[in-house]
């Protein structure tokens, strides 16, 4: 049955790509699976009639954090000079790494953002550096962002073309309560001073976020975008703020942004709460917001647990474990839909494993399985932006903290950004549960791009791509339950001789080592040249009549230009 399926898929489906209308091919899951020789077969069905989600054009986002070099986890100090306060902004490698995305969305913030004051002269206290103090929340004293450093950062952002989201301190003015939460209104004076300074200097901010590490991870976000608070929602990290109070503070932030940006044709976004998802807290928070006062609701993802966990790779390679995060995306989508709000969903921070990740796991090839699966899954639930923790810093950076050279996930992110367009298509895989499949309209080109992730280390899978809607016709006969039958339509054999090709990008680990920090693209090592330039990401051309061959423990992006997908027009 498997051989018959693949034969029929070959002679009947590939011509469908080139037709101007929905000629069809049927596929069935029966008999599709693993062979006795370590090979497997499967079919990806893509519905190109309509999109199931739509991302921002700059969906891929990464974070820059505040952690000083003294930030250590489990006896390892992995942050080095990667903070917003000490990052080497003159590095050509750093500049090229950001510019390659044209643009890259960067969110500035993290746990310490709620301990940062801004040196605008209205804080009423000296502008000093963070100092390690184990008795303080997050282990550090209050720190300060000098305006001279803010100027330097904005000069870098302008040169690199980065799109900036700034996470604001949401704890100013709060009063500790007996239950561990904090109360009282947000003191916005210092934040407003930073926003005014930013506007007066002519700096472009996409959003301001009020994010709090208090609801687990809740912030206010604005688009500079500005965001307020970090992980203060729900149960919070370090402390928490009630949904009622956070909503009032976010509305206050919106008023500040509207007042300071009065007369601007385009104003920054306002985002919040930047915390771990809690359905009850998020539902109440949304219900308290005024119309058009919150542009995006942000949440954080560290679903793999602590970085010290010795079973991280097992979790990453377990499809059932990966599926678990779908409930978060689905629940948040339902909350927003039920509320009838214009607010959209963002992942404001996602490092997978908290407390700075795990060396040679969250900064190695194996982590691209988790990362790309997250991008595919979140976009399927209409998430607009996904911010990876971090761009640089900790053991989960897209760049090496010391050399600034790209880790494997950097190239995974760049390929996604260049290939996966805004319209998200429904895709399902019939075959091994170890294959993950996602599809989007292709960015800046015709057709679709399919992402295939093989979590199996022993099986090479040959994958055919078909259309979910290809075999459904109005005049089809009905089965016993009154549903349309699936049926094949004959297409002349001469179509198989036409030389149409697709572009394929095969990602593998060097020497097959999942913990390698060197990624191969179509068997070629990806590395910067001596001038710090990002290497070209060159595909291989494959005849459309051939299945996509997905090697064990590999990732494939396949751009299929001739695919009947009205959603992509």
C-alpha positions in Angstrom: 0.0 0.0 0.0 2.9 2.4 0.9 4.5 1.9 -2.5 1.2 2.4 -4.3 0.6 5.6 -2.4 4.0 7.0 -3.2 3.7 6.0 -6.8 0.3 7.7 -7.1 1.5 10.8 -5.3 4.4 11.0 -7.7 2.5 10.8 -10.9 -0.6 12.5 -9.8 0.3 15.2 -7.4 3.4 17.0 -8.6 1.6 18.1 -11.8 -1.0 19.7 -9.5 1.6 22.3 -8.5 1.8 23.6 -12.1 -1.9 23.7 -12.9 -4.0 26.9 -12.7 -6.8 25.1 -10.9 -7.3 22.5 -8.2 -6.4 19.3 -10.0 -6.2 16.6 -7.4 -4.3 13.8 -5.7 -5.5 11.8 -2.8 -3.5 10.7 0.1 -4.1 8.3 2.9 -2.2 7.6 6.1 -2.6 3.8 5.9 0.6 2.1 5.1 2.7 5.3 5.3 5.5 4.9 7.8 8.9 3.3 8.5 10.4 0.6 6.3 12.6 -2.3 7.3 15.8 -0.7 6.0 15.7 2.4 8.2 13.8 4.4 5.7 10.4 6.0 6.1 7.7 7.4 3.9 5.1 10.1 4.6 2.8 12.8 3.1 2.4 16.4 4.2 -1.0 17.8 3.3 -1.1 21.6 3.0 -4.4 23.6 2.7 -3.6 26.5 0.5 -7.1 27.8 0.2 -7.0 30.1 3.2 -4.6 31.1 6.0 -5.1 30.0 9.6 -2.9 32.8 10.9 -0.9 35.8 9.9 2.3 36.9 11.5 4.0 40.3 11.6 6.5 40.7 8.7 9.3 40.8 11.4 7.9 37.8 13.2 11.4 36.7 14.3 12.5 38.7 17.3 15.3 38.4 19.9 16.1 39.9 23.2 18.9 42.0 24.7 19.1 41.7 28.5 20.5 43.6 31.5 22.4 40.9 33.3 25.9 41.9 34.5 28.9 39.5 34.2 28.3 38.4 37.9 25.0 36.7 36.9 25.7 33.0 37.6 23.5 29.9 37.6 24.4 26.5 39.0 28.0 27.7 39.4 28.3 28.9 35.8 28.6 32.6 34.8 27.5 32.7 31.2 26.6 36.3 30.5 30.0 37.9 30.1 29.9 41.3 28.5 26.5 40.8 26.7 24.4 43.3 28.7 22.7 46.4 27.3 25.2 48.3 29.5 28.4 46.7 28.3 27.8 45.0 24.9 30.5 46.0 22.4 28.5 48.0 19.9 31.5 48.6 17.7 31.7 44.9 16.8 31.4 44.4 13.0 30.2 40.8 13.6 27.4 42.1 15.9 26.4 44.7 13.4 26.3 42.3 10.4 24.4 39.7 12.4 21.6 42.2 13.0 21.6 43.7 9.6 21.3 40.3 7.9 17.6 40.2 8.9 16.7 43.6 7.4 15.1 44.1 9.9 15.5 42.2 13.2 13.1 43.0 15.9 14.9 43.4 19.3 13.2 43.5 22.6 15.2 45.2 25.3 14.5 43.9 28.8 14.5 41.0 31.2 14.2 40.3 34.9 16.4 43.3 35.9 14.4 45.8 33.9 12.2 46.2 37.0 15.3 47.4 38.9 16.5 49.8 36.2 16.1 53.6 36.6 16.9 55.9 33.7 19.4 58.7 34.0 17.2 61.5 32.7 17.6 63.6 35.8 14.1 63.0 37.2 14.8 59.8 39.1 15.9 61.7 42.2 18.9 59.4 42.8 22.4 58.7 41.4 22.9 56.7 38.2 24.9 53.7 39.4 25.7 50.2 38.1 24.1 47.0 39.2 25.9 45.5 42.2 25.7 41.8 43.2 23.8 41.4 46.5 22.3 38.0 47.2 19.7 39.4 49.6 18.2 41.6 46.8 15.4 40.4 44.4 17.2 38.7 41.5 20.5 39.0 43.3 21.4 42.6 42.3 20.9 46.1 43.5 19.2 48.8 41.5 21.0 49.8 38.4 20.8 52.7 36.0 20.8 53.4 32.2 22.9 56.5 31.5 21.5 58.6 28.7 25.0 58.5 27.1 24.6 54.7 26.8 21.1 55.1 25.5 22.5 57.4 22.8 25.1 54.8 21.8 22.5 52.0 21.7 20.2 54.1 19.4 23.1 54.8 17.1 23.7 51.1 16.8 20.0 50.4 16.2 19.9 53.0 13.4 23.0 51.5 11.7 21.7 48.0 12.0 18.1 48.8 11.0 16.8 47.0 14.1 13.2 47.4 15.2 13.1 48.2 19.0 10.8 47.2 21.8 11.7 48.6 25.2 10.6 47.0 28.4 9.9 49.6 31.1 10.4 49.3 34.9 6.9 48.4 36.2 7.8 48.4 39.9 8.4 52.1 40.6 6.1 53.3 43.3 4.8 49.8 44.3 4.2 48.9 48.0 4.9 45.4 49.2 1.8 43.5 50.5 1.6 40.7 53.1 0.7 38.1 50.5 3.9 38.6 48.5 2.4 40.8 45.8 2.8 44.5 45.4 0.2 47.1 45.4 -0.4 50.8 44.6 -0.3 52.6 41.3 2.8 52.6 39.0 5.0 55.7 39.4 5.5 56.6 35.7 7.6 59.7 36.2 11.0 58.2 35.3 9.6 56.1 32.4 7.9 59.2 31.0 11.2 61.0 31.2 12.9 58.3 29.2 10.1 58.4 26.6 10.3 62.2 26.3 14.1 62.1 26.0 13.8 59.4 23.3 11.3 61.5 21.3 13.3 64.7 21.7 16.4 62.9 20.3 14.5 61.6 17.3 15.0 58.0 18.1 12.5 55.5 16.6 10.9 53.0 19.0 8.5 50.4 17.7 6.9 49.6 21.1 7.0 50.3 24.8 6.3 47.3 27.0 5.1 47.4 30.6 6.5 44.1 31.7 6.6 42.8 35.2 8.5 39.8 36.5 5.7 39.7 38.9 2.9 37.7 37.3 5.4 35.1 36.7 6.6 37.3 33.9 4.5 40.3 33.2 5.6 43.6 31.7 4.1 46.6 30.1 5.3 46.8 26.6 5.4 49.8 24.3 6.6 50.0 20.9 9.4 51.9 20.8 7.6 49.5 21.3 7.4 50.2 25.0 6.7 47.4 27.5 6.0 47.7 31.1 7.2 45.3 33.7 8.7 41.8 33.4 7.1 38.6 34.7 4.9 40.3 37.2 1.6 38.7 36.1 0.0 35.6 37.5 2.1 34.1 40.3 5.0 36.2 39.2 8.8 35.9 39.4 10.1 37.6 42.4 6.7 39.4 43.1 3.4 39.9 41.3 0.8 42.6 40.6 -3.0 42.0 40.4 -4.6 42.0 37.0 -6.8 45.0 37.9 -3.8 47.1 38.9 -1.8 46.1 35.9 -4.6 47.0 33.6 -4.9 50.4 35.2 -1.1 50.9 34.8 -1.1 49.8 31.2 -3.9 52.3 30.4 -1.8 55.0 32.1 1.2 54.0 29.9 -1.0 54.3 26.8 -2.1 57.8 27.9 1.6 58.8 28.4 2.5 57.5 24.9 -0.4 59.3 23.3 0.4 62.5 25.0 4.2 62.5 24.3 3.7 61.3 20.7 0.8 63.7 20.0 1.0 64.8 16.4 2.9 61.8 15.2 1.2 59.9 12.4 2.6 56.6 13.7 2.8 56.0 17.4 4.7 53.2 19.2 2.9 50.1 20.3 1.9 49.5 23.9 2.5 45.9 25.1 2.0 44.0 28.4 2.2 42.1 30.6 5.3 40.1 29.7 4.7 37.2 32.1 4.1 33.5 32.1 0.7 32.6 30.8 -2.0 32.2 33.4 -5.5 31.9 31.9 -7.4 33.4 34.7 -5.0 36.4 35.1 -4.8 37.0 31.4 -8.6 36.8 31.0 -9.2 39.3 33.8 -6.4 41.6 32.5 -7.9 41.7 29.0 -11.4 42.3 30.4 -10.2 45.4 32.3 -8.5 47.0 29.3 -10.1 49.9 27.5 -10.6 49.6 23.7 -7.4 50.1 21.7 -5.3 50.7 24.8 -3.2 47.5 24.4 -1.7 46.6 21.1 -0.2 43.3 22.0 -0.4 40.9 25.0 3.0 39.3 25.7 3.8 36.1 27.4 7.0 34.1 28.2 7.9 30.5 27.5 10.4 28.3 29.4 8.6 25.1 29.1 11.7 22.8 29.2 12.3 23.7 32.9 15.6 24.7 34.5 18.8 24.9 32.6 20.4 22.4 35.0 18.0 19.6 34.0 20.0 16.7 32.5 17.0 15.5 30.5 16.6 18.6 28.2 17.6 16.8 25.1 15.1 14.0 25.8 12.3 16.6 26.1 13.3 18.3 22.9 13.2 15.1 21.0 9.9 14.0 22.4 7.0 15.0 20.1 4.5 14.6 22.9 6.4 17.0 25.1 6.7 19.5 22.3 2.9 19.3 21.8 2.3 20.4 25.3 2.9 24.1 24.6 0.0 24.1 22.1 -2.5 24.5 24.9 -0.9 27.8 25.9 -1.2 29.3 22.4 -4.7 27.9 21.9 -5.9 29.2 25.2 -4.6 32.7 24.6 -6.0 32.8 21.1 -9.4 31.8 22.6 -9.2 34.5 25.2 -8.6 37.2 22.7 -11.2 35.9 20.3 -13.9 35.7 23.0 -13.0 39.2 24.2 -13.5 40.6 20.7 -10.4 42.7 21.2 -8.0 44.1 18.6 -5.1 43.1 20.9 -2.8 40.5 19.3 -0.6 37.8 20.9 3.2 38.0 21.1 5.7 35.7 22.7 7.8 38.4 24.4 10.5 36.1 25.7 11.3 32.4 25.1 14.5 30.7 26.2 13.2 27.2 26.6 15.2 26.5 29.7 15.2 29.1 32.4 18.2 30.3 34.4 20.3 31.0 31.3 19.8 27.7 29.5 22.3 24.9 29.3 25.7 25.0 27.6 25.9 22.7 24.5 22.2 22.2 24.5 20.3 25.5 24.2 23.2 27.0 22.2 23.8 23.9 20.1 22.2 22.3 17.0 19.7 20.2 18.9 18.0 23.3 20.2 16.9 24.2 16.6 14.4 21.4 16.9 12.7 23.1 19.8 13.1 26.6 18.5 11.8 26.1 14.9 9.0 23.9 16.3 8.0 26.8 18.6 8.0 29.3 15.6 5.9 26.9 13.6 3.5 26.1 16.4 3.0 29.7 17.7 2.4 31.1 14.3 -0.3 28.5 13.7 -2.2 30.0 16.5 -1.9 33.5 15.1 1.0 34.7 17.2 2.3 37.9 15.6 5.9 38.1 17.0 8.2 35.6 18.7 11.1 36.9 20.8 13.9 34.5 21.4 15.9 34.8 24.7 18.5 35.9 23.8 20.2 37.5 20.8 23.4 37.3 22.8 24.0 36.3 26.4 23.5 33.3 28.6 23.7 29.8 27.2 20.7 30.3 24.9 22.0 33.2 22.7 21.7 33.2 19.0 25.3 34.5 19.0 28.3 33.3 21.0 28.6 35.5 24.1 32.4 35.8 23.7 33.1 35.8 19.9 29.7 37.1 18.7 29.8 34.4 16.0 26.4 32.8 15.2 25.3 29.6 17.0 23.1 27.2 15.0 19.8 28.8 16.0 20.9 32.0 14.4 20.9 30.4 11.0 17.6 28.6 11.7 16.1 32.0 12.6 17.5 33.7 9.5 16.2 31.0 7.2 12.8 31.2 8.8 12.8 35.0 8.4 13.8 34.8 4.7 11.6 32.0 3.6 8.4 31.8 5.8 6.0 34.5 4.8 3.2 36.1 6.9 0.3 33.9 5.9 0.3 30.6 7.8 -1.2 27.5 6.2 -2.7 24.4 7.8 -0.3 21.5 7.4 -0.6 17.9 8.6 1.8 15.0 8.3 0.7 11.4 7.7 3.5 9.1 8.8 6.0 9.0 11.6 5.1 11.0 14.8 8.8 12.0 14.8 8.3 14.3 11.8 7.0 17.9 12.6 5.6 19.8 9.6 4.6 23.4 9.1 3.8 25.5 6.0 3.6 29.2 5.1 3.2 31.2 2.0 6.8 32.0 0.9 8.2 35.4 1.7 8.7 37.7 -1.2 8.2 34.8 -3.7 5.6 32.6 -5.3 4.3 29.4 -3.8 4.7 27.9 -0.3 7.6 26.9 2.0 7.3 23.7 4.0 9.3 23.2 7.2 10.1 19.6 8.1 11.8 18.6 11.4 13.0 15.0 11.9 13.3 14.1 15.6 14.2 10.5 14.7 17.9 9.7 14.7 17.7 6.4 12.8 15.1 7.0 10.0 15.4 8.8 6.7 12.0 9.8 5.6 10.9 10.5 2.1 8.1 13.1 2.2 5.6 14.0 -0.5 3.8 17.3 -0.3 0.1 17.3 -1.3 -2.8 19.7 -1.1 -5.5 19.0 1.5 -8.2 20.5 -0.7 -7.0 18.8 -4.0 -9.2 15.8 -3.7 -12.4 17.5 -2.5 -14.9 18.3 -5.3 -18.5 19.5 -5.2 -19.6 16.6 -7.4 -17.8 13.9 -5.4 -19.9 11.0 -4.4 -20.8 10.6 -0.7 -19.8 7.9 1.7 -22.1 6.2 4.2 -21.9 9.2 6.6 -22.8 11.7 3.9 -19.2 13.0 3.6 -17.4 13.5 0.3 -15.3 10.6 -0.8 -11.7 11.0 -1.5 -10.7 10.0 -5.0 -7.9 10.1 -7.5 -8.1 11.9 -10.8 -6.1 10.7 -13.7 -3.4 13.0 -15.0 -1.3 12.0 -18.1 2.2 10.5 -17.5 3.9 13.1 -19.7 3.7 15.6 -16.8 6.4 13.7 -14.9 8.9 14.5 -17.6 8.7 18.3 -17.2 11.7 19.7 -15.4 10.3 21.8 -12.6 12.4 22.3 -9.5 12.1 23.4 -5.9 14.7 24.9 -3.5 15.7 22.8 -0.5 17.7 23.8 2.6 18.9 20.8 4.6 20.2 21.6 8.1 22.3 19.0 10.0 24.8 19.0 12.9 28.5 18.7 12.2 29.6 15.0 12.5 26.0 14.1 13.4 26.6 15.5 16.9 23.4 17.0 18.2 25.4 19.0 20.8 27.7 20.5 18.1 27.7 24.3 17.8 28.5 24.0 14.1 25.6 23.7 11.6 25.8 22.4 8.1 23.6 23.7 5.3 23.3 21.1 2.5 26.5 19.5 3.9 28.4 22.8 3.9 29.6 24.4 7.2 27.9 27.7 8.0 30.5 30.2 9.2 31.3 33.8 8.9 34.2 34.9 6.6 37.3 36.8 7.8 35.5 40.1 7.5 32.6 39.0 9.8 30.1 38.6 7.0 27.2 36.2 7.3 27.6 33.4 4.8 25.1 33.0 1.9 22.3 30.5 2.6 22.3 28.7 -0.8 19.7 26.0 -1.5 20.0 22.9 -3.7 17.7 22.5 -6.7 15.6 19.3 -6.6 13.2 17.9 -9.3 9.6 18.4 -8.3 8.9 14.7 -9.1 11.2 13.6 -6.3 10.1 13.4 -2.7 11.8 15.5 -0.1 14.4 13.4 1.6 14.6 14.2 5.3 17.7 12.7 6.9 17.8 11.5 10.6 18.1 14.3 13.1 17.7 17.0 10.4 15.7 20.0 9.4 14.5 20.9 5.9 13.0 24.1 4.5 11.5 23.4 1.0 10.4 26.2 -1.2 7.8 24.9 -3.6 7.1 27.7 -6.1 4.3 26.0 -8.2 1.7 25.1 -5.6 -2.0 25.9 -5.9 -2.5 28.2 -2.9 -5.0 31.0 -3.3 -4.1 32.1 0.2 -0.7 33.2 -1.1 -1.9 35.4 -3.9 
